[in-house]
């Protein structure tokens, strides 16, 4: 099971391939630099993000996830918010 930097466990409810973004009201892309680089190689991750955007889900993200939006050819709108921004 994945853990955070403080050692606490992260419970995973869905796998990327099994939990389409349409199931959620809002999504968050919280990644490390290495994690984002790995997701950039996953067509399912890019498709998942495109679907979330296409279904008008609120999307929060950290800076490491920014390249995923470019790869998904998503131009951010008011529903796409950087974590830590005034808009968030």
TORPA-4810 file (N, C-alpha, C, O; in nm, 3 decimals):
<nodes>
NODE_1_0.085_-0.117_0.000_0.000_0.000_0.000_0.090_0.124_0.000_0.188_0.129_0.074_X
NODE_2_0.057_0.224_-0.082_0.139_0.347_-0.085_0.133_0.420_0.048_0.035_0.412_0.122_X
NODE_3_0.240_0.493_0.077_0.247_0.571_0.200_0.287_0.715_0.168_0.347_0.743_0.065_X
NODE_4_0.252_0.804_0.258_0.292_0.944_0.245_0.431_0.963_0.305_0.488_0.869_0.360_X
NODE_5_0.484_1.083_0.293_0.618_1.109_0.347_0.623_1.095_0.498_0.730_1.072_0.554_X
NODE_6_0.508_1.108_0.567_0.509_1.090_0.712_0.484_0.945_0.753_0.475_0.915_0.872_X
NODE_7_0.473_0.855_0.655_0.457_0.714_0.683_0.314_0.664_0.692_0.293_0.544_0.707_X
NODE_8_0.216_0.754_0.683_0.077_0.708_0.689_0.036_0.646_0.555_0.082_0.687_0.449_X
NODE_9_-0.050_0.546_0.564_-0.092_0.473_0.445_-0.199_0.548_0.367_-0.281_0.620_0.424_X
NODE_10_-0.197_0.531_0.236_-0.298_0.590_0.148_-0.388_0.477_0.101_-0.342_0.381_0.039_X
NODE_11_-0.517_0.490_0.129_-0.613_0.389_0.086_-0.653_0.418_-0.059_-0.693_0.530_-0.092_X
NODE_12_-0.641_0.318_-0.143_-0.677_0.333_-0.284_-0.810_0.264_-0.307_-0.825_0.144_-0.283_X
NODE_13_-0.907_0.342_-0.354_-1.042_0.289_-0.376_-1.060_0.233_-0.518_-1.139_0.141_-0.537_X
NODE_14_-0.991_0.288_-0.614_-1.008_0.250_-0.753_-0.873_0.245_-0.822_-0.782_0.321_-0.789_X
NODE_15_-0.860_0.156_-0.918_-0.743_0.154_-1.005_-0.767_0.250_-1.120_-0.882_0.275_-1.157_X
NODE_16_-0.662_0.304_-1.175_-0.672_0.400_-1.284_-0.758_0.345_-1.398_-0.840_0.418_-1.453_X
NODE_17_-0.738_0.219_-1.433_-0.810_0.159_-1.545_-0.954_0.122_-1.509_-1.037_0.104_-1.598_X
NODE_18_-0.984_0.111_-1.380_-1.116_0.063_-1.338_-1.207_0.172_-1.282_-1.326_0.149_-1.265_X
NODE_19_-1.153_0.289_-1.253_-1.231_0.396_-1.191_-1.239_0.517_-1.280_-1.164_0.612_-1.260_X
NODE_20_-1.327_0.517_-1.380_-1.334_0.631_-1.472_-1.366_0.760_-1.398_-1.439_0.760_-1.299_X
NODE_21_-1.310_0.869_-1.446_-1.328_0.998_-1.379_-1.474_1.042_-1.375_-1.511_1.125_-1.292_X
NODE_22_-1.555_0.989_-1.462_-1.697_1.026_-1.464_-1.768_0.985_-1.335_-1.876_1.036_-1.306_X
NODE_23_-1.711_0.893_-1.258_-1.770_0.849_-1.132_-1.759_0.953_-1.021_-1.826_0.940_-0.918_X
NODE_24_-1.677_1.054_-1.039_-1.646_1.149_-0.933_-1.696_1.289_-0.966_-1.701_1.327_-1.084_X
NODE_25_-1.733_1.365_-0.865_-1.777_1.503_-0.886_-1.659_1.597_-0.909_-1.670_1.696_-0.982_X
NODE_26_-1.547_1.565_-0.848_-1.426_1.644_-0.861_-1.308_1.549_-0.850_-1.317_1.443_-0.789_X
NODE_27_-1.197_1.589_-0.910_-1.077_1.506_-0.904_-0.957_1.592_-0.868_-0.958_1.714_-0.885_X
NODE_28_-0.854_1.526_-0.816_-0.732_1.597_-0.782_-0.613_1.518_-0.835_-0.607_1.396_-0.822_X
NODE_29_-0.520_1.590_-0.896_-0.396_1.530_-0.944_-0.285_1.578_-0.851_-0.234_1.690_-0.865_X
NODE_30_-0.250_1.495_-0.757_-0.146_1.527_-0.660_-0.033_1.428_-0.684_-0.045_1.310_-0.652_X
NODE_31_0.075_1.476_-0.740_0.180_1.386_-0.782_0.317_1.439_-0.742_0.335_1.558_-0.715_X
NODE_32_0.411_1.348_-0.739_0.552_1.386_-0.727_0.604_1.405_-0.870_0.534_1.375_-0.966_X
NODE_33_0.724_1.454_-0.882_0.784_1.470_-1.015_0.798_1.334_-1.083_0.766_1.320_-1.201_X
NODE_34_0.846_1.233_-1.009_0.862_1.099_-1.065_0.726_1.037_-1.099_0.712_0.970_-1.201_X
NODE_35_0.628_1.059_-1.012_0.494_1.006_-1.037_0.432_1.065_-1.161_0.370_0.994_-1.240_X
NODE_36_0.447_1.196_-1.180_0.394_1.262_-1.300_0.464_1.209_-1.425_0.399_1.188_-1.527_X
NODE_37_0.595_1.188_-1.417_0.669_1.135_-1.532_0.618_0.996_-1.569_0.609_0.963_-1.687_X
NODE_38_0.586_0.915_-1.468_0.531_0.781_-1.495_0.393_0.791_-1.558_0.362_0.716_-1.650_X
NODE_39_0.309_0.883_-1.509_0.174_0.898_-1.564_0.177_0.949_-1.707_0.088_0.917_-1.786_X
NODE_40_0.278_1.028_-1.742_0.291_1.078_-1.879_0.306_0.965_-1.979_0.276_0.983_-2.098_X
NODE_41_0.351_0.850_-1.935_0.371_0.734_-2.022_0.248_0.644_-2.028_0.246_0.547_-2.104_X
NODE_42_0.146_0.677_-1.949_0.024_0.596_-1.940_-0.089_0.658_-2.022_-0.142_0.762_-1.984_X
NODE_43_-0.125_0.596_-2.132_-0.235_0.648_-2.214_-0.364_0.655_-2.131_-0.445_0.745_-2.151_X
NODE_44_-0.383_0.561_-2.040_-0.503_0.560_-1.956_-0.509_0.685_-1.868_-0.618_0.737_-1.844_X
NODE_45_-0.396_0.733_-1.820_-0.394_0.852_-1.735_-0.432_0.976_-1.815_-0.508_1.060_-1.768_X
NODE_46_-0.379_0.986_-1.936_-0.412_1.099_-2.022_-0.561_1.095_-2.058_-0.629_1.198_-2.055_X
NODE_47_-0.610_0.978_-2.092_-0.752_0.962_-2.125_-0.841_0.993_-2.006_-0.947_1.053_-2.022_X
NODE_48_-0.799_0.951_-1.887_-0.875_0.976_-1.765_-0.889_1.126_-1.742_-0.997_1.174_-1.708_X
NODE_49_-0.779_1.199_-1.760_-0.781_1.343_-1.742_-0.869_1.411_-1.847_-0.946_1.501_-1.815_X
NODE_50_-0.857_1.367_-1.971_-0.942_1.422_-2.078_-1.090_1.400_-2.047_-1.173_1.490_-2.066_X
NODE_51_-1.123_1.280_-2.000_-1.263_1.250_-1.966_-1.312_1.339_-1.852_-1.423_1.390_-1.857_X
NODE_52_-1.229_1.358_-1.750_-1.267_1.443_-1.638_-1.296_1.585_-1.687_-1.397_1.645_-1.650_X
NODE_53_-1.209_1.636_-1.770_-1.227_1.770_-1.824_-1.350_1.776_-1.915_-1.429_1.870_-1.909_X
NODE_54_-1.364_1.676_-1.999_-1.477_1.670_-2.092_-1.612_1.660_-2.024_-1.713_1.703_-2.079_X
NODE_55_-1.614_1.602_-1.903_-1.738_1.591_-1.827_-1.753_1.704_-1.725_-1.833_1.696_-1.632_X
NODE_56_-1.676_1.809_-1.745_-1.684_1.931_-1.662_-1.662_1.905_-1.513_-1.727_1.967_-1.429_X
NODE_57_-1.571_1.813_-1.481_-1.537_1.789_-1.341_-1.445_1.900_-1.291_-1.362_1.951_-1.367_X
NODE_58_-1.458_1.938_-1.167_-1.361_2.028_-1.107_-1.231_1.951_-1.092_-1.231_1.838_-1.043_X
NODE_59_-1.121_2.011_-1.135_-0.991_1.944_-1.131_-0.893_2.034_-1.056_-0.864_2.145_-1.100_X
NODE_60_-0.841_1.985_-0.945_-0.733_2.051_-0.872_-0.605_1.974_-0.904_-0.607_1.854_-0.927_X
NODE_61_-0.493_2.046_-0.905_-0.366_1.979_-0.936_-0.250_2.052_-0.873_-0.257_2.171_-0.843_X
NODE_62_-0.141_1.977_-0.852_-0.019_2.042_-0.805_0.072_2.066_-0.926_0.045_2.018_-1.036_X
NODE_63_0.178_2.140_-0.905_0.266_2.181_-1.014_0.327_2.067_-1.093_0.351_2.080_-1.213_X
NODE_64_0.353_1.955_-1.027_0.413_1.842_-1.098_0.320_1.785_-1.204_0.367_1.724_-1.300_X
NODE_65_0.191_1.803_-1.188_0.094_1.747_-1.282_0.073_1.834_-1.405_0.006_1.792_-1.499_X
NODE_66_0.128_1.954_-1.408_0.108_2.047_-1.519_0.135_1.986_-1.655_0.055_2.006_-1.746_X
NODE_67_0.245_1.912_-1.675_0.270_1.854_-1.809_0.161_1.760_-1.857_0.143_1.742_-1.977_X
NODE_68_0.087_1.699_-1.765_-0.021_1.608_-1.806_-0.130_1.683_-1.881_-0.192_1.627_-1.972_X
NODE_69_-0.155_1.807_-1.844_-0.256_1.887_-1.914_-0.211_1.915_-2.058_-0.291_1.912_-2.151_X
NODE_70_-0.082_1.942_-2.074_-0.029_1.963_-2.209_-0.042_1.836_-2.293_-0.083_1.841_-2.409_X
NODE_71_-0.008_1.724_-2.234_-0.017_1.597_-2.306_-0.161_1.562_-2.341_-0.187_1.502_-2.445_X
NODE_72_-0.254_1.600_-2.255_-0.396_1.572_-2.279_-0.459_1.679_-2.368_-0.577_1.670_-2.402_X
NODE_73_-0.380_1.778_-2.404_-0.426_1.890_-2.488_-0.545_1.961_-2.425_-0.645_1.990_-2.491_X
NODE_74_-0.531_1.988_-2.295_-0.635_2.058_-2.220_-0.587_2.199_-2.192_-0.480_2.220_-2.136_X
NODE_75_-0.669_2.294_-2.231_-0.644_2.433_-2.198_-0.729_2.466_-2.076_-0.852_2.464_-2.084_X
NODE_76_-0.665_2.495_-1.966_-0.735_2.513_-1.839_-0.842_2.621_-1.848_-0.825_2.723_-1.914_X
NODE_77_-0.953_2.596_-1.778_-1.060_2.694_-1.764_-1.084_2.716_-1.615_-1.000_2.677_-1.533_X
NODE_78_-1.197_2.777_-1.579_-1.224_2.808_-1.437_-1.238_2.684_-1.350_-1.226_2.694_-1.228_X
NODE_79_-1.264_2.567_-1.409_-1.280_2.445_-1.333_-1.150_2.373_-1.306_-1.148_2.273_-1.234_X
NODE_80_-1.040_2.422_-1.362_-0.909_2.361_-1.343_-0.827_2.457_-1.257_-0.795_2.568_-1.299_X
NODE_81_-0.795_2.412_-1.135_-0.738_2.502_-1.035_-0.609_2.446_-0.978_-0.604_2.331_-0.934_X
NODE_82_-0.504_2.527_-0.980_-0.377_2.488_-0.919_-0.389_2.494_-0.768_-0.438_2.593_-0.713_X
NODE_83_-0.346_2.388_-0.700_-0.347_2.384_-0.554_-0.254_2.494_-0.503_-0.141_2.508_-0.549_X
NODE_84_-0.303_2.570_-0.407_-0.223_2.678_-0.352_-0.248_2.812_-0.420_-0.198_2.915_-0.375_X
NODE_85_-0.325_2.813_-0.528_-0.355_2.939_-0.595_-0.465_3.012_-0.518_-0.536_2.951_-0.438_X
NODE_86_-0.480_3.137_-0.543_-0.586_3.214_-0.477_-0.723_3.160_-0.517_-0.817_3.163_-0.438_X
NODE_87_-0.735_3.112_-0.640_-0.862_3.058_-0.689_-0.901_2.934_-0.611_-1.020_2.910_-0.587_X
NODE_88_-0.803_2.853_-0.570_-0.832_2.730_-0.496_-0.897_2.764_-0.365_-0.930_2.674_-0.287_X
</nodes>
